[in-house]
């Protein structure tokens, strides 16, 4: 059976009589206007989507511009607590274990990140699929840590869970839990109906994936990424929702580098006096808590650029501990949440994910930040632009 969508627009119709096959017609009441991103009218068939992802050692700079982009000036005393390198301070650059995408299973060529996902920063490659698909992640561990990938939301066998704990499984089902340095594993995740949007959700929802061999250490090492699942019949060929023109994903998190498994290496590499740097010193501990959005502090990441009239879907999430209670606030606009509420501030607990829709109508550069006061002072702020 071939599936064809006919839009319920009085001025545009697609005839189905000549197909010579049984045709399923789906009438879509909304979306008669053209999409800025285009979008297929024919329903995309279920498929297997393969991603080649490695955990790579990366020197990551949370503040690459060396200035506070919110104030437009050099860092003040408060900001320097977190970004200034010193005799016994690491500064803004840390060794991380980041998920990165490659072109094939040889893992020789990094895949260039599309411009629309440049804002992801420290996050791994965006995985996109629709309900009915199968996701294959061919994974390689290029770090010195044992690490794997654990997904949220999707359906997986024990051999593709990517989490190390006593679960009464045999050796063959434990190979995915902790990939040794230099090792590889292929994860297979199904995308059933329960992995997609619910009855009251928009056409797509966010899930996350992350390291779960040593879950706390892995997330602070930076092994995190996002996954978007679109409702069956609502996806473009790339898996993105066809009733949305622009997708934006943001992780709000206090990255506690003190709990990273790479802390000792960071001390040796970035402090001037590693032998006398005390990891239990209160000031040192505070300096390593990076209040970041997608791996950047004080708006040092690339600004998201939107256009007036676009249908924009924001995906926001949080990770961390009890201090990671975040309230993202969009200046200049309101969003409509999954619950149908119109607001300009949403609430996130650790490991909580939320979708929020926006229709930009007001040009300018606008602030997006966590409204927790301590988080503002520590740099959990970014900007977006509407043209």
C-alpha positions in Angstrom: 0.0 0.0 0.0 1.3 3.4 -0.9 0.5 6.3 1.4 -0.3 9.7 -0.1 -1.1 12.9 1.7 -3.6 15.3 0.1 -3.6 18.8 1.8 -7.0 20.2 2.5 -6.3 23.5 0.6 -9.0 24.7 -1.8 -6.4 26.1 -4.3 -4.0 23.1 -4.3 -5.1 19.5 -4.9 -3.2 16.4 -5.8 -5.2 13.9 -7.9 -5.0 10.3 -6.8 -6.9 8.6 -9.5 -4.0 7.7 -11.7 -1.8 5.9 -9.2 -3.0 2.5 -10.2 -2.8 1.2 -6.6 -4.8 1.4 -3.4 -4.3 4.9 -2.0 -4.6 6.0 1.6 -5.6 9.7 1.7 -4.8 11.7 4.8 -6.5 15.0 5.0 -4.5 17.6 6.9 -6.6 20.5 8.0 -3.7 22.7 9.1 -0.6 23.6 7.2 -2.1 24.9 3.9 0.5 27.5 3.6 3.9 26.7 2.2 6.8 25.8 4.5 9.9 27.9 4.4 11.8 24.6 4.6 9.8 22.9 2.0 8.6 19.4 2.8 7.4 16.4 1.0 3.7 15.9 0.5 4.1 12.1 0.2 4.3 10.2 3.5 7.8 8.9 4.2 8.0 5.2 4.6 9.5 3.6 7.6 13.2 3.1 7.3 16.4 2.2 9.1 18.5 5.3 9.9 22.1 4.7 10.6 24.4 7.0 12.5 28.1 6.6 13.0 29.0 8.2 16.4 32.2 8.1 18.3 33.1 9.2 21.8 36.1 11.5 21.1 38.6 13.2 23.4 38.1 17.0 22.9 39.5 20.1 24.5 36.3 22.1 25.0 36.2 25.8 25.7 33.1 27.1 27.5 34.0 30.7 26.7 35.9 30.8 23.4 35.4 34.6 22.9 37.1 35.4 26.2 34.4 38.0 26.9 30.9 38.3 28.3 28.7 38.5 25.2 25.7 39.5 27.3 27.3 42.7 28.6 29.6 43.2 25.6 32.5 43.7 28.0 35.3 41.7 29.4 34.4 39.3 32.2 33.7 40.9 35.6 34.9 39.5 38.9 31.9 37.2 39.3 32.5 35.6 35.9 36.2 35.3 36.4 35.5 32.8 39.2 34.5 30.3 36.5 36.5 31.3 33.4 39.8 32.6 34.5 42.8 30.3 34.3 45.3 30.5 37.2 48.0 28.8 39.2 45.4 26.6 40.8 42.5 27.2 38.5 41.7 25.3 35.3 39.8 28.1 33.6 37.3 27.7 30.8 38.8 24.9 28.8 38.4 21.2 29.8 39.2 17.8 28.3 35.8 16.2 27.5 34.5 12.9 26.0 32.1 14.2 23.4 29.8 12.3 21.0 30.7 13.2 17.4 29.3 12.0 14.1 31.4 10.4 11.3 30.6 9.6 7.7 31.0 5.8 7.8 32.2 2.9 9.9 35.8 3.6 9.2 35.5 6.6 11.5 38.1 8.5 9.5 36.1 11.5 8.5 34.1 13.7 10.8 30.7 14.7 9.4 30.3 18.5 9.1 27.6 19.7 11.4 24.7 21.3 9.4 24.3 25.0 9.9 20.9 24.6 11.5 22.5 22.5 14.3 25.5 24.7 14.8 24.0 25.9 18.1 24.2 22.4 19.6 27.7 23.1 20.7 28.9 20.4 23.1 25.9 18.1 22.4 26.3 15.1 20.2 24.8 14.8 16.7 21.1 15.3 16.5 19.3 11.9 15.8 16.0 12.2 14.0 13.5 9.6 13.1 9.7 9.0 12.8 7.5 6.5 14.4 8.0 3.1 12.7 11.7 3.6 12.0 14.7 1.8 13.3 17.7 3.7 14.5 21.2 2.0 14.2 24.0 3.7 16.0 27.4 2.3 15.0 29.5 3.4 18.0 33.3 3.6 18.5 35.0 4.6 21.7 38.1 6.8 20.9 38.6 7.8 24.6 40.5 6.2 27.4 37.3 5.7 29.4 34.9 2.8 29.2 31.7 4.3 27.8 28.5 3.4 25.9 25.3 5.1 24.8 22.0 4.8 26.5 18.8 6.2 24.9 15.6 7.5 26.4 12.1 6.7 25.0 12.8 4.3 22.3 12.5 0.4 22.3 15.7 -1.6 22.7 16.8 -5.1 23.6 19.2 -5.6 26.6 22.0 -5.8 24.1 21.3 -2.2 23.1 20.5 -0.6 26.4 24.0 0.9 26.9 23.8 0.9 30.7 26.1 -0.9 33.2 24.2 -2.5 36.1 23.4 -5.9 37.4 20.4 -7.0 35.3 20.8 -10.8 35.3 21.7 -10.9 31.6 24.3 -13.1 30.0 27.6 -12.0 28.6 26.3 -11.5 25.0 23.8 -8.9 26.4 26.5 -7.1 28.4 28.7 -6.1 25.5 26.9 -2.8 25.0 27.2 -1.6 28.6 30.8 -0.4 28.7 32.7 -0.2 25.5 36.4 -0.5 26.1 38.8 2.1 24.7 39.2 1.5 21.0 36.2 -0.8 21.0 33.0 -0.6 18.9 29.4 -1.7 19.2 26.2 -1.3 17.1 23.1 -0.3 19.0 19.7 -1.0 17.5 16.7 1.1 18.7 13.2 0.6 17.5 10.8 3.6 17.3 7.3 2.3 18.2 4.2 4.4 18.7 5.0 4.8 22.4 8.3 6.5 21.5 6.6 9.2 19.5 4.3 12.1 20.4 1.3 11.3 22.6 -2.3 12.3 21.8 -1.8 15.8 23.3 1.7 16.4 22.0 2.8 18.3 18.9 4.1 16.4 15.9 7.5 15.8 17.4 9.1 15.2 20.8 12.6 15.2 22.2 14.4 12.4 23.9 18.0 12.3 25.0 20.9 9.9 24.8 23.9 9.8 27.1 26.7 7.8 28.6 25.5 5.4 31.2 28.5 3.2 32.0 29.2 5.5 35.0 26.2 7.7 34.5 27.2 10.7 36.7 30.8 10.8 35.5 29.8 10.3 31.9 27.4 13.2 31.8 29.9 15.5 33.4 32.5 14.3 30.8 30.1 15.7 28.2 28.7 12.5 26.7 25.3 13.8 25.9 23.1 14.2 22.9 19.5 14.8 21.8 17.0 12.8 19.7 13.8 13.9 18.0 11.0 11.6 17.1 8.3 12.7 14.7 4.8 11.3 14.5 4.2 8.7 11.8 3.2 10.4 8.5 4.4 13.8 9.7 8.1 13.5 8.8 10.2 14.8 6.0 12.7 12.4 4.5 15.3 13.5 7.1 12.9 12.7 10.0 12.1 16.3 10.9 8.5 17.3 11.3 7.0 18.8 8.1 4.7 21.2 10.0 7.8 23.0 11.5 10.2 25.2 9.7 13.0 25.5 12.4 14.0 23.3 15.3 16.2 24.4 18.2 17.5 22.2 21.0 18.9 23.6 24.3 20.5 21.8 27.3 20.5 23.7 30.5 23.0 22.2 33.0 25.5 23.0 35.7 28.4 20.9 34.3 30.2 19.9 37.5 33.8 19.3 36.2 34.8 18.2 39.7 32.8 15.0 39.0 34.2 14.4 35.6 36.5 11.3 35.2 38.9 13.6 33.4 39.4 16.0 36.3 43.0 14.8 37.2 44.0 15.2 33.5 42.5 18.7 33.4 44.4 19.7 36.5 47.7 18.5 35.0 47.1 20.1 31.7 45.6 23.5 32.6 46.8 24.6 36.0 50.3 26.2 36.4 51.0 24.3 39.6 49.2 20.9 39.4 51.2 19.3 42.2 49.8 21.9 44.7 46.3 22.2 43.3 43.9 20.9 45.9 40.7 19.3 44.4 39.0 19.6 47.8 39.5 23.4 48.0 36.2 25.1 48.2 37.1 27.8 45.8 38.6 25.4 43.3 35.4 23.2 43.4 33.2 26.3 42.8 35.4 27.4 39.8 34.7 24.1 38.1 30.9 24.4 38.0 30.2 25.6 34.5 26.6 27.0 34.3 26.2 26.3 30.6 23.7 26.1 27.8 24.9 23.6 25.2 28.4 23.8 26.5 28.7 27.6 26.6 28.6 30.3 29.4 27.9 34.0 29.1 26.4 33.7 25.6 29.6 32.5 24.1 27.9 30.0 21.8 26.5 30.8 18.3 23.3 32.7 18.4 20.2 30.9 16.9 18.9 32.9 14.0 15.1 32.7 13.3 12.9 34.5 10.7 9.6 36.2 11.2 6.7 34.0 10.5 8.6 30.7 10.8 7.1 27.9 12.7 9.7 27.3 15.3 9.9 24.3 17.7 12.2 24.6 20.8 13.3 21.5 22.6 14.7 22.2 26.0 16.1 19.7 28.6 18.1 19.6 31.8 20.6 17.2 33.3 22.5 17.2 36.6 21.7 17.2 40.3 19.6 19.2 42.8 21.0 22.6 41.6 19.8 21.8 38.0 16.3 23.2 38.5 16.0 25.5 35.5 13.5 28.0 34.3 14.3 29.0 30.7 12.9 32.4 29.9 12.5 33.8 26.3 12.7 37.5 26.1 10.5 39.2 23.4 8.2 36.2 22.8 5.8 33.6 24.2 5.8 29.9 23.5 3.0 27.3 23.5 4.0 24.3 25.6 3.1 20.6 25.1 0.3 21.2 27.6 -1.2 23.9 25.4 -0.2 26.7 27.8 1.1 30.0 26.5 4.0 31.3 28.6 7.5 32.8 28.3 9.0 30.7 31.1 9.0 26.9 31.5 10.3 24.7 34.3 12.8 21.8 34.0 13.9 19.2 36.5 17.0 17.0 35.8 16.4 14.7 32.9 13.2 16.5 32.0 12.5 17.3 28.3 9.9 19.6 26.9 8.8 21.0 23.5 7.6 24.5 23.0 6.3 26.2 19.8 6.9 29.8 18.8 5.9 32.0 15.8 8.4 34.9 15.7 6.9 38.2 14.8 9.2 40.7 16.4 12.7 41.4 14.9 15.7 41.9 17.2 18.3 40.1 19.3 16.7 38.5 22.4 17.9 37.0 25.6 17.3 33.4 26.6 18.4 32.5 30.0 17.7 30.4 33.1 15.7 32.6 35.6 17.4 31.1 38.7 19.4 34.1 40.1 22.6 32.2 40.8 22.5 30.7 37.4 22.2 34.1 35.8 25.3 35.3 37.7 27.3 32.3 36.7 26.6 32.7 33.0 23.6 30.5 32.1 22.5 32.9 29.3 22.5 33.0 25.6 20.8 35.0 22.8 18.7 34.4 19.7 18.0 36.6 16.8 14.8 37.2 14.7 15.3 38.7 11.3 
